């Protein structure tokens, strides 16, 4: 709040102002985790197939992302691990991600049980749903989803402790100060360094978090290449 110019040195924020900052900090981090370049790592969650038509994703779901987590808005990648008859070297098969309900709805026999080739993620609330197709047989396969790591963004109180890579803290302070500027209608002025500092702090995060997958193309006579599943057919 001092960086924003809301209070001065030696002044104390009111409880109402503190509560406003507490809420805005959570809103800001919740928005950040929807941007790939502001999330520092992707995590893989793998379960054992049960023969179900779909699996829930989120806090307490089949794909349990942890306490106080929320369902991701999308999945980054997905694969299927063969658990049986492949020891000790278990094989992972990339899956094509169906990008819309319209694509999944066009499947004629959704309950077909066989070797899966694709997955559709439904971003329902509060738990998402992952539909693997064909439906993986129980206990034989391990469906896996790759999603963005969730930033700590739900704090029970002002005393809640959290940890992030060190480069995040300056970005949090400077960008939260801009959130306060907007609330209290404090404009920028000639020589104002806050806007530049906030932008620079985010630019520190973006290249640090950038991970660009290798481009693969159809080479040789192996057939047609599917860029969504990373497989030839």
C-alpha positions as CSV (number, residue, x, y, z in Angstrom):
1,X,0.0,0.0,0.0
2,X,3.0,2.3,0.5
3,X,4.2,1.5,-3.0
4,X,0.8,2.4,-4.3
5,X,0.7,5.7,-2.4
6,X,-2.4,4.8,-0.4
7,X,-0.6,5.2,2.9
8,X,2.6,7.0,3.8
9,X,5.6,6.0,5.9
10,X,4.6,5.7,9.5
11,X,0.9,5.3,8.7
12,X,-1.1,2.2,9.4
13,X,-3.7,0.7,7.1
14,X,-7.2,0.3,8.4
15,X,-8.6,-3.2,8.8
16,X,-10.9,-2.6,5.8
17,X,-7.9,-1.7,3.6
18,X,-6.1,-4.8,4.8
19,X,-9.1,-6.9,3.9
20,X,-9.3,-5.3,0.5
21,X,-5.6,-6.2,-0.1
22,X,-6.1,-9.7,1.2
23,X,-9.0,-10.3,-1.3
24,X,-7.2,-8.6,-4.2
25,X,-4.0,-10.7,-3.7
26,X,-6.1,-13.9,-4.0
27,X,-7.9,-12.6,-7.1
28,X,-4.6,-11.6,-8.7
29,X,-2.9,-15.0,-8.1
30,X,-6.0,-16.8,-9.3
31,X,-5.8,-14.9,-12.6
32,X,-2.0,-15.6,-12.9
33,X,-2.4,-19.3,-12.8
34,X,-4.6,-19.2,-15.9
35,X,-1.6,-17.8,-17.8
36,X,1.0,-20.5,-18.7
37,X,3.9,-18.1,-18.7
38,X,3.2,-17.1,-15.1
39,X,3.1,-20.7,-13.8
40,X,6.5,-22.1,-13.0
41,X,5.9,-25.8,-13.5
42,X,3.5,-28.4,-15.0
43,X,2.6,-31.4,-12.9
44,X,1.5,-34.9,-14.0
45,X,-1.2,-36.8,-12.2
46,X,-1.7,-40.5,-12.8
47,X,-4.4,-42.9,-11.6
48,X,-5.3,-46.5,-12.2
49,X,-8.2,-47.0,-14.5
50,X,-11.5,-48.3,-13.1
51,X,-13.5,-48.7,-16.3
52,X,-15.5,-45.5,-15.6
53,X,-16.8,-43.4,-18.4
54,X,-15.1,-40.3,-16.9
55,X,-12.9,-39.3,-14.0
56,X,-13.3,-36.2,-11.8
57,X,-10.5,-33.6,-11.6
58,X,-9.9,-31.3,-8.6
59,X,-9.8,-31.2,-4.8
60,X,-10.9,-34.7,-3.7
61,X,-11.6,-35.9,-7.2
62,X,-10.2,-39.0,-8.9
63,X,-7.4,-36.9,-10.1
64,X,-6.8,-35.2,-6.7
65,X,-4.9,-32.0,-7.2
66,X,-4.6,-31.4,-3.5
67,X,-6.3,-29.6,-0.6
68,X,-7.8,-26.1,-1.5
69,X,-7.1,-26.7,-5.2
70,X,-9.6,-25.9,-8.0
71,X,-10.2,-27.7,-11.2
72,X,-7.9,-26.6,-14.0
73,X,-9.5,-24.7,-16.9
74,X,-7.7,-27.0,-19.4
75,X,-5.2,-29.8,-19.6
76,X,-1.8,-29.3,-21.3
77,X,-1.1,-32.9,-22.3
78,X,-2.4,-36.4,-21.6
79,X,-1.1,-40.0,-21.9
80,X,-1.9,-43.5,-21.1
81,X,0.5,-45.8,-19.2
82,X,0.3,-49.5,-19.7
83,X,0.5,-51.0,-16.1
84,X,0.2,-54.7,-16.7
85,X,2.2,-57.0,-18.9
86,X,4.9,-54.3,-19.4
87,X,7.1,-54.7,-16.3
88,X,9.6,-53.4,-15.6
89,X,9.4,-51.0,-18.5
90,X,6.0,-49.4,-18.5
91,X,5.1,-47.8,-21.8
92,X,3.3,-44.4,-22.1
93,X,1.1,-43.7,-25.1
94,X,0.3,-40.0,-25.9
95,X,-3.4,-39.2,-26.2
96,X,-5.1,-36.8,-28.5
97,X,-6.9,-34.0,-26.7
98,X,-10.4,-33.3,-28.0
99,X,-10.7,-29.5,-27.6
100,X,-14.5,-29.2,-27.4
101,X,-17.7,-30.9,-26.3
102,X,-18.8,-30.8,-30.0
103,X,-15.9,-33.0,-30.8
104,X,-16.6,-35.5,-28.0
105,X,-20.4,-35.4,-28.9
106,X,-19.6,-36.6,-32.4
107,X,-18.3,-40.0,-31.1
108,X,-21.0,-42.5,-31.8
109,X,-20.2,-45.2,-29.2
110,X,-18.9,-43.3,-26.1
111,X,-19.0,-46.4,-23.9
112,X,-16.7,-48.5,-26.1
113,X,-14.2,-50.3,-23.9
114,X,-10.8,-50.7,-25.6
115,X,-7.4,-49.1,-25.9
116,X,-7.8,-45.3,-25.5
117,X,-6.6,-42.9,-28.1
118,X,-8.0,-39.6,-27.0
119,X,-9.4,-37.6,-24.0
120,X,-11.9,-34.8,-23.6
121,X,-11.7,-32.5,-20.6
122,X,-14.9,-30.9,-19.5
123,X,-14.1,-27.9,-17.3
124,X,-17.2,-28.2,-15.1
125,X,-17.3,-26.7,-11.6
126,X,-16.3,-27.4,-8.9
127,X,-14.8,-30.6,-10.3
128,X,-13.7,-31.1,-13.9
129,X,-14.3,-34.3,-15.8
130,X,-11.9,-36.2,-18.0
131,X,-13.5,-38.5,-20.6
132,X,-11.0,-41.0,-22.0
133,X,-12.0,-42.7,-25.3
134,X,-12.3,-45.6,-25.9
135,X,-12.9,-46.2,-22.2
136,X,-9.8,-47.8,-20.6
137,X,-10.4,-51.2,-19.0
138,X,-10.1,-51.4,-15.3
139,X,-6.7,-52.0,-13.6
140,X,-4.9,-52.4,-16.9
141,X,-4.0,-48.8,-17.7
142,X,-3.0,-45.7,-15.9
143,X,-4.6,-42.5,-17.4
144,X,-2.5,-39.4,-16.8
145,X,-3.1,-35.7,-17.1
146,X,-0.6,-32.9,-17.3
147,X,-1.8,-29.6,-15.8
148,X,-0.4,-26.4,-14.6
149,X,0.8,-26.2,-11.0
150,X,-1.7,-24.3,-8.9
151,X,-0.3,-21.1,-7.3
152,X,-1.3,-20.6,-3.6
153,X,-4.3,-18.3,-4.0
154,X,-6.8,-19.1,-1.3
155,X,-5.7,-17.9,2.1
156,X,-7.9,-18.6,5.2
157,X,-6.4,-15.6,7.0
158,X,-3.7,-13.0,6.8
159,X,-1.5,-15.3,8.9
160,X,-1.5,-18.0,6.2
161,X,2.0,-18.8,5.1
162,X,2.9,-19.8,1.5
163,X,5.9,-20.4,-0.5
164,X,6.8,-19.6,-4.2
165,X,10.0,-19.4,-6.2
166,X,11.8,-16.2,-5.0
167,X,11.2,-14.3,-8.2
168,X,7.5,-14.2,-7.6
169,X,7.6,-12.0,-4.5
170,X,8.6,-8.7,-6.1
171,X,6.0,-9.3,-8.9
172,X,3.3,-9.8,-6.2
173,X,4.2,-6.6,-4.4
174,X,4.4,-4.4,-7.4
175,X,1.4,-5.7,-9.2
176,X,-0.7,-5.7,-6.1
177,X,0.2,-2.1,-5.6
178,X,-1.3,-1.4,-9.1
179,X,-4.5,-3.1,-7.9
180,X,-4.6,-0.7,-5.1
181,X,-4.0,2.2,-7.4
182,X,-7.1,1.2,-9.4
183,X,-9.3,0.8,-6.3
184,X,-8.4,4.2,-4.9
185,X,-8.2,5.9,-8.3
186,X,-4.6,7.0,-7.9
187,X,-3.3,7.9,-11.3
188,X,0.3,7.6,-12.5
189,X,2.4,10.7,-12.9
190,X,5.5,11.8,-14.8
191,X,8.5,9.8,-13.4
192,X,6.2,7.2,-11.7
193,X,8.4,4.0,-11.5
194,X,5.7,1.7,-10.2
195,X,4.2,0.8,-13.6
196,X,7.6,0.0,-15.1
197,X,8.6,-2.1,-12.0
198,X,5.4,-4.1,-12.2
199,X,5.9,-4.8,-15.9
200,X,9.6,-5.7,-15.3
201,X,8.7,-8.1,-12.5
202,X,6.3,-10.0,-14.8
203,X,8.9,-10.0,-17.5
204,X,11.2,-11.8,-15.1
205,X,8.7,-14.5,-14.7
206,X,7.7,-15.1,-18.3
207,X,11.1,-16.2,-19.7
208,X,11.9,-18.2,-16.6
209,X,8.6,-20.2,-17.0
210,X,8.6,-20.5,-20.8
211,X,8.8,-24.1,-22.0
212,X,8.4,-24.5,-25.7
213,X,7.8,-28.1,-26.9
214,X,9.8,-29.4,-29.8
215,X,8.0,-29.2,-33.2
216,X,7.4,-32.6,-34.7
217,X,6.4,-33.3,-38.3
218,X,5.6,-36.2,-40.5
219,X,8.9,-37.6,-41.8
220,X,9.5,-40.5,-44.0
221,X,7.0,-43.2,-44.9
222,X,5.5,-43.9,-41.4
223,X,2.1,-42.7,-42.4
224,X,0.2,-39.6,-41.3
225,X,1.3,-37.6,-38.2
226,X,-1.3,-36.4,-35.7
227,X,0.1,-33.2,-34.0
228,X,-2.4,-33.5,-31.2
229,X,-1.5,-37.0,-30.0
230,X,2.1,-37.0,-31.2
231,X,1.6,-40.3,-33.0
232,X,1.6,-41.7,-36.5
233,X,-1.4,-43.5,-37.9
